Amino acid sequence: NNPKNQHIVWLDVVRLIAMFTVVCCHCTDPFNFYPGTAPNIGEIKLWGAIYGAVLRPCVPLFVMITGALLLPVRGDASTFYKKRIPRVFYPFLIWSVLYNLFPWITGLLGLNPQIILDFFPYAGEEVMQQSFSVSLEYILMIPFNFSILAVHMWYIYLLIGLYLYLPVFSAWVEKASERAKLMFLLAWGVTLLLPYYYQFVSNYLWGTCSWNSFGMLYAFAGFYLLLGHYLKNLEWSLKKTLAIGIPMFAAGYAVTFLGFRHITALPEYTDEMLELFFTYCSLNVVMMTIPVFMLAKKVKVNSERMKKALANLTVCGFGIYMIHYFFTGPSVVLMRAIDMPIGLQIPVAAILAFAVSWGLVWLIYRAGKVAKYIVG
C-alpha cells in the first residue's frame, strides 16, 4: 500500500517493540502463574504484575501494524488470501503439533514431568502424564482451538480471521473519509468499556440475551486494525506526543496494574476475572498502546546496519513468534539459577529468549524456500 514501494522504517521499530514485548510478556507467566509456593511468592507475584501490566500493548501493536500496512487491500481478494494465509497456516500447524508433542517427548527421554512446568507454567496434571494419547488429543483439537501447551497460538486464529475479513472491511476503508473513520473508532471506544460492564453490572446489554450474543455494537469490537491505519496517517509533534502520551500511558497502566492486583488479592476469582484488566480490547490497554505507537513514529534510524537488522526482523518476526514460547520458561529458570535480581529476571530472560529465537529462525531461513513453510 506504499505507492513508492519504500520501506517504512518506523513500522519496523513498532514491530521490534511488539516482538520483544510479547516475548517479555510470556516471561511473566512463570511469575503470575508460579507453580507451587515459595518463601518470596509475594515478591514473585508483584514483579509479575508490574511487568505483565506494562507489556499489554504487545498484541494490539501487532494488529495495528497489520492495519497500517495492509489497509486498504489492493488487488483481488483471492490473490490476497493465497499470498497471506498459507504463510501463516503451515508454520502454525507444524509448531502447534510440536508444542503438543513436547510432554510425550520428555517422557521418551526419561525426563522428570516437572520440566514441563518449567516450559509451560499453564500446564496441568493431564500433560504431566507424558502420554502420547494426551498429545494426540490436543493435536486433533487444533482445527477448533489452541491447547494449554500452545497458549500463544490463540493469536494465529485471530490473525487468520483478520486476513479473511480484511478485503471486506477494506472496501469501506478505501472510500471512507478521515472523519468517518474517526466516528467508527469512537464507536469502537465505547465497546472497550464492555468487559467491565459485563463483569460488574450485567451479562447482557444492547440486545444481548440468552439467545443472542450479538449486541448493538458487536460489529465495532476489536478494531485495532483501523486504529493502526488511522494513526499511521496522523502526525503529531514530539512535544504533543509526549504531552498527550505520557499521561495517557500512565493512566492506562495504573488501571491495568491496580485492577490486576485487586483481582489477584481476592480469595477466589475465575479465569475471566483474572484476565479482566489485562484484556486487550479494553480502554486502559488502548490508552497504553496509542502512545507507544505514536512515539515509535518519532524514532529516527540513521544506521544502515540497524535498518538491515530491523528489516531482517520483519522477515523473521512470525517465526520468532512461533518458536519463542519454547525458550521463555527455561530462560526464567536460568535467571533464577544464577540468582539474577528478581526485578531484572523478566527483561533479561526475555532478551535471551528473543535472541535465541531470532537466531534459530535466521538459521532456518538459510535453508532456502522451504523455510516459509516452517517459519512463515
Buried (B, 14 or more C-beta within 10 A) or exposed (E): EEEEEEEBBBBBBBBBBBBBBBBBBBBBBBBBBBBEEEEEEEEBBBBBBBBBBBBBBBBBBBBBBBBBBBBBBEEEBEEBBEEBBEBBBBBBBBBBBBBBBBBBEBBEEEEEBEBBBBBBBBBEEEBBBBBBEBBEEBBEEBEEEBBBBBBBBEBBBBBBEBBBEBBEBBEBBEEBEEEEBBEBBEBBBBBBEBBBBBBEEEEBBEEBEEEEEEBEBBEBBBBBBBBBBBBBEEEBEEEEBBEBBEEBBEBBBEBBBBBBBEBBEEEEBEEEBBBBBBBBBBBBBBBBBBBBBBBBBBEEBEEEEBBEBBEBBBBBBBBBBBBBBBBBBBBBBBBBEEEBEBEEBBBBBBBBBBBBBBEBBBEBBEEEEEBBBBBB
